[in-house]
């Protein structure tokens, strides 16, 4: 199980729903053929249930004796989820989420990138995370 899947499980989001991790700087796919003008409506077989991540994290923060600011700190976010927040663990997560190599040697830059991208990945997997926290 990957680091990111563990985070999803801690949030009650199960690893089966995990969307594939894609590079943040991936270029958009070129359209080889024009899109059809009228497409039939897609049937939703297993919709992703939205998980209120903010409420969960706010409740965890209120119950925690430390003053943890999960909205801006990747370390505090991982601590609230009872996940290893060491530099080695954060580097492992950054690699899993495909952090650019040039940020990996600067822990402050890596942490900022990791915090935003982790919240964006959680949102992409059904977490109700306000866009202003990761954009």
C-alpha positions in Angstrom: 0.0 0.0 0.0 1.3 3.4 -0.9 1.7 6.4 1.3 -1.1 8.2 -0.4 -3.5 5.2 -0.1 -2.8 5.2 3.6 -3.8 8.9 3.8 -7.1 8.1 1.9 -7.8 5.3 4.3 -7.3 7.5 7.3 -9.8 9.9 5.8 -12.3 7.0 5.2 -11.9 7.2 1.5 -10.6 3.6 0.7 -7.8 2.9 -1.7 -10.1 1.3 -4.3 -11.3 4.8 -5.2 -7.8 6.3 -5.6 -7.4 8.1 -8.9 -4.1 7.5 -10.6 -1.4 9.9 -9.6 -0.4 12.1 -12.6 2.5 14.5 -12.8 1.5 18.1 -11.9 3.3 19.4 -15.0 1.9 16.9 -17.5 1.0 18.6 -20.8 -2.6 18.3 -21.9 -3.3 15.4 -24.3 -3.5 16.5 -27.9 -6.8 15.9 -29.5 -6.1 13.5 -32.5 -9.7 13.5 -33.6 -12.5 16.0 -33.1 -14.9 15.3 -30.3 -18.4 14.2 -31.3 -21.0 17.0 -31.2 -23.7 15.0 -29.4 -22.6 12.3 -27.0 -25.0 10.2 -25.0 -25.2 10.9 -21.3 -22.7 8.7 -19.3 -24.2 6.4 -16.8 -22.6 6.8 -13.3 -22.2 3.3 -12.0 -20.2 3.9 -8.8 -20.1 7.6 -8.0 -17.4 8.7 -5.6 -19.0 9.6 -2.3 -17.8 13.0 -1.1 -15.9 12.9 2.2 -16.0 16.1 4.3 -12.2 16.3 4.8 -12.3 19.8 6.3 -14.8 18.8 9.1 -12.8 15.6 9.8 -9.5 17.6 10.1 -11.1 20.4 12.1 -12.5 17.9 14.6 -9.1 16.1 14.9 -7.4 19.5 15.4 -9.8 20.5 18.1 -9.2 17.2 19.9 -5.4 17.4 19.6 -3.5 19.0 22.5 -1.0 20.5 20.0 -1.9 23.6 18.0 -1.7 22.1 14.5 -2.3 24.2 11.4 -3.2 21.6 8.8 -4.4 24.2 6.3 -0.8 25.4 5.7 1.5 22.8 7.1 2.1 19.3 5.6 3.8 18.2 8.8 0.7 19.3 10.9 -1.6 17.6 8.3 0.2 14.3 8.6 0.3 14.6 12.4 -3.4 15.0 12.5 -3.8 11.8 10.5 -1.4 9.9 12.8 1.0 9.4 9.9 4.8 9.7 10.1 5.7 13.3 9.3 9.5 12.9 9.3 11.5 14.4 6.4 12.1 10.9 5.0 8.4 10.1 5.1 7.5 13.4 3.4 10.2 12.8 0.7 8.6 9.3 0.1 5.2 10.9 -0.3 6.6 13.6 -2.5 8.1 11.0 -4.8 4.8 9.1 -4.9 3.0 12.3 -5.9 5.8 13.0 -8.5 7.3 16.1 -7.0 9.7 17.8 -9.4 13.3 16.8 -8.7 14.4 20.5 -8.3 12.1 20.8 -5.3 13.3 17.6 -3.5 16.6 19.2 -2.3 14.9 22.2 -0.7 12.6 20.9 2.1 10.7 24.2 2.4 9.8 24.3 -1.3 9.0 20.5 -1.3 6.8 20.9 1.8 4.8 23.7 0.1 4.4 21.8 -3.1 3.5 18.6 -1.2 0.9 20.3 0.9 -1.0 21.8 -2.1 -0.7 18.6 -4.2 -1.7 16.3 -1.4 -4.9 18.3 -0.8 -5.5 18.4 -4.6 -5.1 14.7 -4.8 -7.5 14.2 -1.9 -10.0 16.4 -3.6 -9.6 14.4 -6.9 -10.4 11.3 -4.9 -13.7 12.5 -3.4 -12.5 14.7 -0.6 -14.5 17.9 -0.1 -11.5 20.3 0.1 -12.0 24.0 -0.7 -10.0 24.9 -3.9 -8.4 27.8 -2.2 -6.4 25.4 0.0 -4.6 23.8 -3.0 -4.7 26.3 -5.8 
